[in-house]
């Protein structure tokens, strides 16, 4: 079955409940994020690999590089690569992440069709070996739960009575999410929080009068945490402002007093789930390659 970022678990009976439950398993570790923030060398490695991903897949569906970068962050989270490694290592990781994303999305292209810039091209065996290393680090969780997976849930809280307005809101939220992946400050937020924040930002741009009821509706849902939403929203608004798109950088209404702002409650506590372990499976290529080629990738 073709993988869809908006519907990563198609066989689940309670799709959104399942997504909220497992989303933390599809995030990079907190230590990885802290290292990116504090170490310019590791941040440089991420930039080099992600730049290669975007360059190689620049003519593709934008969801392809998004999925590939998701794999990259989760892989580097479990298997950091020092900056002193040869540049071809970074490119190999980029190519392999794209190759895995292409296989998951079941496109008609292979990674060899995309590498057309005269750069270094690896043979299929080398790419397959790196793919197996990445798969091991990700524990074969290739149906990534991303912010796109929660768009359908949160957009249902937008009460406009106009299908075109709802679709426009969703489209703008999608654009914001795609851009947000390059901001390392947003890596710390759960995919659901990024999704809700992007839609709130979009609603403030397109329908300012609907922003407050939309915000209140999202804050009333059992899966939202107001403090996280406010922080994520402000980070996104700051990024939009830096890009020349002026939007209010406050999550709360300017008409509300501080005590009233505190009245907006969100009723679920964060899950203290552990992030993925740091082990990397390097010796499973022989046993797993057949599964990969047949698309038997676990949820």
C-alpha positions as CSV (number, residue, x, y, z in Angstrom):
1,X,0.0,0.0,0.0
2,X,1.3,3.4,-0.9
3,X,2.4,5.5,2.0
4,X,0.5,8.7,2.7
5,X,1.9,11.2,5.2
6,X,-1.6,12.3,6.1
7,X,-2.7,8.7,6.8
8,X,0.4,6.7,8.0
9,X,-1.6,4.1,9.8
10,X,-4.4,3.2,7.4
11,X,-5.4,-0.1,9.2
12,X,-6.0,1.5,12.6
13,X,-9.6,1.5,13.9
14,X,-9.1,4.6,15.9
15,X,-6.7,6.5,13.7
16,X,-6.1,9.7,15.5
17,X,-5.9,8.2,19.0
18,X,-3.3,5.8,17.7
19,X,-1.3,8.7,16.1
20,X,-1.2,10.7,19.3
21,X,-0.1,7.6,21.1
22,X,2.9,6.8,18.9
23,X,4.0,10.2,17.6
24,X,6.8,10.5,20.0
25,X,8.4,7.3,18.6
26,X,8.8,9.1,15.3
27,X,10.8,12.1,16.7
28,X,14.5,12.5,17.1
29,X,15.9,12.3,20.6
30,X,16.0,15.3,22.9
31,X,19.8,14.8,23.2
32,X,20.1,15.1,19.4
33,X,18.2,18.4,19.4
34,X,20.2,19.8,22.2
35,X,23.4,18.8,20.4
36,X,22.3,20.6,17.2
37,X,21.6,23.7,19.2
38,X,24.8,23.7,21.2
39,X,27.3,22.3,18.6
40,X,27.9,24.2,15.3
41,X,29.8,21.1,13.9
42,X,26.8,18.8,14.3
43,X,24.5,21.5,12.9
44,X,26.8,21.7,9.9
45,X,26.5,18.0,9.3
46,X,22.7,18.2,9.4
47,X,22.8,21.2,7.0
48,X,25.0,19.4,4.5
49,X,22.9,16.3,4.4
50,X,19.6,18.1,4.3
51,X,20.9,20.4,1.6
52,X,21.8,17.4,-0.5
53,X,18.4,15.9,0.0
54,X,16.6,19.1,-1.1
55,X,19.0,19.5,-4.1
56,X,18.6,15.9,-5.3
57,X,14.8,15.9,-5.0
58,X,14.3,19.5,-6.0
59,X,12.1,18.5,-8.9
60,X,10.0,16.0,-6.9
61,X,6.9,16.1,-4.9
62,X,7.8,18.3,-1.8
63,X,6.6,15.5,0.5
64,X,9.5,13.4,-0.7
65,X,12.3,15.5,0.7
66,X,10.2,16.1,3.9
67,X,10.0,12.4,4.5
68,X,13.7,11.9,3.7
69,X,14.7,14.6,6.1
70,X,12.5,13.0,8.8
71,X,14.5,9.8,8.2
72,X,17.7,11.7,8.3
73,X,17.0,13.4,11.7
74,X,15.9,10.2,13.3
75,X,18.9,8.4,11.9
76,X,21.4,11.0,13.1
77,X,19.7,11.0,16.4
78,X,20.7,7.4,16.9
79,X,23.9,7.3,14.8
80,X,25.6,10.7,14.9
81,X,28.2,11.4,12.1
82,X,31.2,13.5,13.0
83,X,32.0,16.5,10.8
84,X,35.4,15.2,10.0
85,X,34.0,12.4,7.9
86,X,34.5,12.6,4.2
87,X,31.8,14.6,2.3
88,X,30.8,11.5,0.4
89,X,29.4,10.0,3.6
90,X,27.0,12.9,4.0
91,X,25.9,12.5,0.4
92,X,25.4,8.8,0.8
93,X,23.2,9.3,3.8
94,X,21.2,11.8,1.7
95,X,20.8,9.5,-1.2
96,X,19.8,6.6,1.0
97,X,17.2,8.6,2.8
98,X,15.7,9.7,-0.5
99,X,15.8,6.1,-1.8
100,X,13.9,4.8,1.3
101,X,11.4,7.6,0.9
102,X,10.8,6.8,-2.7
103,X,10.3,3.1,-1.9
104,X,7.8,4.0,0.9
105,X,5.9,6.4,-1.4
106,X,6.0,3.8,-4.2
107,X,6.8,6.3,-6.9
108,X,7.8,5.3,-10.5
109,X,11.3,6.7,-10.0
110,X,14.4,5.4,-8.3
111,X,17.0,7.6,-6.7
112,X,19.2,7.0,-9.8
113,X,16.6,8.9,-11.8
114,X,17.0,11.9,-9.5
115,X,20.8,12.2,-9.4
116,X,21.3,14.0,-12.6
117,X,23.7,16.8,-11.6
118,X,26.9,15.0,-12.4
119,X,27.7,14.5,-8.8
120,X,28.9,11.4,-7.1
121,X,26.7,8.4,-7.8
122,X,26.8,5.3,-5.6
123,X,26.2,1.8,-6.8
124,X,23.0,0.0,-5.7
125,X,24.8,-2.3,-3.2
126,X,26.4,0.7,-1.4
127,X,23.1,2.5,-1.1
128,X,21.4,-0.7,0.1
129,X,23.9,-1.2,2.8
130,X,23.4,2.4,4.1
131,X,19.6,1.9,3.8
132,X,19.9,-1.1,6.1
133,X,21.9,0.9,8.6
134,X,19.2,3.6,8.5
135,X,16.4,1.1,8.9
136,X,18.1,-0.4,11.9
137,X,18.6,3.0,13.6
138,X,14.9,3.8,12.9
139,X,13.8,0.4,14.2
140,X,12.0,-0.1,10.8
141,X,9.4,2.6,11.7
142,X,9.2,4.0,8.2
143,X,5.5,5.0,8.3
144,X,6.5,8.3,9.8
145,X,3.9,10.1,11.9
146,X,4.4,13.7,11.0
147,X,2.6,17.0,11.4
148,X,0.7,16.2,8.2
149,X,-0.9,13.2,10.0
150,X,-2.8,15.6,12.3
151,X,-4.1,18.1,9.8
152,X,-7.4,16.3,9.3
153,X,-8.0,16.2,13.0
154,X,-7.2,19.8,13.9
155,X,-8.8,21.4,10.8
156,X,-12.1,19.8,11.9
157,X,-12.1,22.3,14.7
158,X,-12.3,25.2,12.2
159,X,-15.9,26.2,12.0
160,X,-16.3,28.4,8.9
161,X,-19.2,26.7,7.2
162,X,-17.3,27.0,3.9
163,X,-15.4,24.0,2.5
164,X,-13.2,26.3,0.3
165,X,-12.1,28.2,3.4
166,X,-11.3,25.0,5.2
167,X,-9.3,23.7,2.2
168,X,-7.4,27.0,1.9
169,X,-6.6,26.8,5.6
170,X,-5.3,23.3,5.2
171,X,-3.2,24.2,2.2
172,X,-1.6,27.2,3.9
173,X,-0.9,25.0,7.0
174,X,0.8,22.5,4.7
175,X,3.0,25.2,3.3
176,X,4.0,26.4,6.8
177,X,4.8,22.8,7.9
178,X,7.0,22.2,4.9
179,X,9.0,25.3,5.6
180,X,9.2,24.5,9.3
181,X,11.4,21.5,8.9
182,X,14.5,23.6,8.3
183,X,14.1,25.3,11.7
184,X,15.9,23.2,14.3
185,X,14.0,25.0,17.1
186,X,10.8,23.2,15.9
187,X,12.3,19.8,16.2
188,X,11.6,19.7,19.9
189,X,7.8,19.9,19.4
190,X,5.7,16.8,18.8
191,X,4.2,16.5,15.3
192,X,0.7,17.2,16.6
193,X,1.8,20.5,18.2
194,X,3.5,21.6,15.0
195,X,0.4,20.7,13.0
196,X,-2.0,22.6,15.3
197,X,0.4,25.6,15.5
198,X,0.7,25.8,11.7
199,X,-3.1,25.8,11.3
200,X,-3.5,28.5,13.9
201,X,-0.9,30.6,12.2
202,X,-2.7,30.1,8.9
203,X,-6.0,31.0,10.4
204,X,-4.7,34.3,11.7
205,X,-3.4,35.1,8.2
206,X,-6.5,34.1,6.3
207,X,-9.4,34.6,8.7
208,X,-8.4,36.7,11.7
209,X,-12.0,36.7,13.1
210,X,-11.9,32.9,13.3
211,X,-8.6,32.8,15.1
212,X,-9.9,33.0,18.6
213,X,-12.7,30.4,18.4
214,X,-10.4,28.1,16.5
215,X,-7.7,28.5,19.1
216,X,-10.2,27.9,21.9
217,X,-11.5,24.8,20.2
218,X,-8.0,23.3,19.8
219,X,-7.1,24.2,23.4
220,X,-10.2,22.4,24.6
221,X,-9.2,19.1,23.0
222,X,-7.7,16.4,25.2
223,X,-4.6,16.0,23.1
224,X,-3.4,19.7,23.2
225,X,-1.1,21.3,25.7
226,X,-1.6,25.1,25.7
227,X,2.0,26.0,26.8
228,X,3.5,23.9,24.0
229,X,1.1,25.3,21.5
230,X,1.9,28.9,22.5
231,X,5.6,28.2,22.4
232,X,5.5,26.5,19.0
233,X,3.2,29.1,17.5
234,X,5.5,31.9,18.6
235,X,8.6,30.1,17.1
236,X,6.7,29.7,13.8
237,X,5.4,33.3,13.8
238,X,9.0,34.5,14.4
239,X,10.2,32.5,11.4
240,X,7.4,33.9,9.2
241,X,8.3,37.4,10.3
242,X,12.0,36.8,9.4
243,X,10.9,35.6,6.0
244,X,9.0,38.9,5.5
245,X,5.5,37.6,6.4
246,X,4.3,39.7,9.2
247,X,1.9,37.9,11.6
248,X,1.1,38.6,15.2
249,X,3.7,36.8,17.3
250,X,1.4,36.2,20.3
251,X,-0.7,33.2,20.7
252,X,-3.3,34.8,23.0
253,X,-5.7,37.5,22.1
254,X,-4.5,41.1,22.7
255,X,-7.9,41.9,24.2
256,X,-7.4,39.4,27.0
257,X,-6.0,40.2,30.4
258,X,-3.3,37.9,31.8
259,X,-5.7,36.1,34.2
260,X,-8.1,35.4,31.4
261,X,-5.3,34.0,29.2
262,X,-4.5,31.5,31.9
263,X,-8.1,30.3,31.8
264,X,-7.5,28.5,28.5
265,X,-6.9,25.0,29.7
266,X,-5.7,21.9,27.8
267,X,-6.4,18.8,29.8
268,X,-3.8,16.1,29.0
269,X,-0.4,15.7,30.4
270,X,2.6,14.8,28.3
271,X,3.5,11.2,27.9
272,X,6.9,10.4,29.4
273,X,7.8,7.9,26.8
274,X,11.4,7.2,26.2
275,X,12.9,8.2,22.8
276,X,14.3,5.6,20.5
277,X,17.4,3.8,21.7
278,X,20.8,4.6,20.3
279,X,21.5,1.1,19.0
280,X,22.2,0.7,15.3
281,X,21.6,-2.6,13.5
282,X,24.4,-3.1,11.1
283,X,24.4,-6.8,10.6
284,X,20.8,-7.3,9.4
285,X,21.2,-6.4,5.7
286,X,21.2,-10.0,4.5
287,X,18.0,-10.9,6.5
288,X,16.1,-7.7,6.0
289,X,16.8,-6.8,2.3
290,X,14.2,-9.2,1.1
291,X,11.6,-7.6,3.4
292,X,12.5,-4.2,2.1
293,X,12.2,-5.1,-1.5
294,X,8.7,-6.6,-0.8
295,X,7.6,-3.5,1.0
296,X,7.2,-5.3,4.4
297,X,8.1,-2.3,6.5
298,X,6.5,-2.2,9.9
299,X,4.4,0.6,11.3
